């Protein structure tokens, strides 16, 4: 029981991170089409960090 609950919790976190990652990717795509240099760089860095976190998440 505990093992399956832990797995579900991990899946929920991974799903939430995935949603946030997609959200940031959408913003990044919009920023690239209408460049605003410092903001684009900040969002790109955040997206990369979120992507790494998404791939490595293991709660």
C-alpha positions as CSV (number, residue, x, y, z in Angstrom):
1,X,0.0,0.0,0.0
2,X,2.7,2.4,1.0
3,X,4.7,1.7,-2.2
4,X,1.8,2.4,-4.5
5,X,0.9,5.6,-2.6
6,X,4.6,6.8,-2.9
7,X,4.4,6.0,-6.7
8,X,1.2,8.0,-7.1
9,X,2.7,11.0,-5.2
10,X,5.8,10.9,-7.5
11,X,3.5,10.8,-10.5
12,X,1.6,13.8,-9.3
13,X,4.8,15.8,-8.8
14,X,6.1,14.8,-12.2
15,X,2.7,15.8,-13.8
16,X,2.8,19.2,-12.1
17,X,6.4,19.8,-13.2
18,X,5.4,18.8,-16.7
19,X,2.5,21.3,-16.7
20,X,4.8,24.1,-15.5
21,X,7.4,23.2,-18.1
22,X,4.9,23.3,-20.9
23,X,3.7,26.7,-19.6
24,X,7.2,28.1,-19.6
25,X,7.9,26.7,-23.1
26,X,4.8,28.5,-24.4
27,X,6.0,31.8,-22.9
28,X,9.4,31.2,-24.3
29,X,8.0,30.6,-27.8
30,X,5.9,33.8,-27.5
31,X,9.0,35.8,-26.4
32,X,11.1,34.5,-29.3
33,X,8.4,35.8,-31.7
34,X,8.4,39.2,-30.0
35,X,11.9,39.5,-28.5
36,X,12.5,41.2,-25.2
37,X,16.1,40.3,-24.6
38,X,16.5,40.0,-20.8
39,X,13.1,38.4,-20.3
40,X,13.8,35.8,-23.0
41,X,17.1,34.8,-21.4
42,X,15.6,34.5,-18.0
43,X,12.7,32.4,-19.2
44,X,15.1,30.2,-21.3
45,X,17.3,29.6,-18.2
46,X,14.2,28.8,-16.1
47,X,12.9,26.4,-18.7
48,X,16.2,24.6,-18.9
49,X,16.3,24.2,-15.1
50,X,12.7,23.0,-15.0
51,X,13.5,20.5,-17.8
52,X,16.4,19.1,-15.8
53,X,14.3,18.9,-12.6
54,X,11.5,17.2,-14.6
55,X,14.0,14.5,-15.9
56,X,15.6,14.0,-12.5
57,X,12.6,14.2,-10.1
58,X,12.6,11.2,-7.7
59,X,10.6,11.9,-4.5
